[in-house]
Amino acid sequence: MTPFAYSKPRQIEEALRLAGPDSLFIAGGTNLVDLMKENLLRPARLIDINALPLREVQTTADGGLRIGALVSNADLAWHPEVERRYPLLSQALLSGASPQLRNMASAGGNLLQRTRCHYFYDSQTPCNKREPGSGCPARDGLNRNHALFGASEHCVAVHPSDFCVALAALEARVIVAGRQGERSLAFADFHRLPGDTPQRDTVLEAGELILAIELPAESFAAHSAYLKVRDRASFAFALVSVAAALQLDAAGRIQAARLALGGVAHKPWRRAEVEALLVGQAPVEASFRAAAERLLQGAQPLQHNAFKVELLRRAVVRALSQAAEGVRA
């Protein structure tokens, strides 16, 4: 283990003062500790933020919900307001990891998970995300779990979070703080595609701390579904996942639609034109199949993950059908 300093501030301002280019914040540590054990991250200082006042779930002035960054995944999934108003979020959280990990993992930390690409975790192989400029062996290697969309020649890894897929569909916002003050980021802008800087997963600046996640008042509670397709029933990352949410008008037609995908890109994947295609349509399989076909345009499967195309097509239709019926996946 590489030696490091440890601090446990009790005020947000103190935590921000301690933050530097070689420091990292730690909450549950369910991903960070693994990365340190594998010697993939070597922080000079860990700043334990568990004493900070960031554990509340509160209703906002506009009727939405503000989730403190330190709320555990388990507490959030079973929170009465989340279950009642944002069941899509609860479903996504409960589909991830294991009960033990959900008890430790935090809402803010969930946003900062690193990819589970096996080349990234193997320090004996090149990886542009780990060592920029070293190469991406996944492009021509074992890439069954890798991206269909938004990849680059430098990286084809996918984002592992279920929680983030639901947050993308709900159009959440992320509240962060740094030495220059607070800022509010649209969730769609928080994570990055790899481009030519795959080592940067998010738009966070050095030393910035996630304070909270804010959900809008519109929750799609009546018609939403989270579908996760994986190799085993629990404690497995998604091959593909779909967060589907619909609003139906008085005539039973689709008034608004949200569709976010996981397991297929470097960030939760949405296409506004596909959601727009559903508006005004009857919530029937033919409409959902047309949306799935449009969504799959531009997919770039690799040698071992072409099966994901058909898998995703079926998952989109199924998730939208469940959302329309009000079925909880």
Number of C-alpha atoms within 10 A of each C-alpha: 8 10 9 12 10 13 13 17 18 14 12 17 14 12 22 20 12 17 20 13 11 13 19 22 24 18 23 22 17 17 19 20 13 13 15 15 12 14 15 16 15 18 18 15 19 20 20 19 22 18 14 18 14 18 19 14 21 14 15 14 9 8 12 16 22 22 24 23 29 26 23 22 26 21 18 24 23 16 14 13 15 21 16 14 18 24 25 33 27 24 25 25 25 19 21 21 17 13 15 9 18 21 15 18 22 26 29 26 22 21 24 19 15 20 19 16 20 15 22 22 18 14 14 8 15 18 25 21 26 20 16 15 14 13 17 23 18 23 20 10 12 16 21 16 23 28 29 23 21 21 22 18 13 23 26 28 33 28 29 28 25 30 25 28 30 33 24 25 27 26 17 21 21 24 22 20 20 20 14 8 10 14 13 16 17 14 22 19 14 17 20 18 25 25 15 15 16 25 18 16 21 16 12 17 12 14 19 22 23 24 25 24 23 26 22 15 16 13 24 23 20 20 23 33 31 31 26 25 18 15 10 9 9 13 14 16 23 24 23 23 28 30 34 31 29 27 22 20 11 7 8 13 18 20 17 18 23 24 27 25 28 32 31 30 23 27 31 31 21 20 13 12 11 20 20 16 16 21 18 15 17 17 21 15 13 12 17 24 17 15 22 20 15 16 20 16 9 10 16 15 18 21 14 15 18 16 13 23 18 12 14 24 20 14 23 27 23 21 26 33 21 20 26 24 15 16 15 15 16
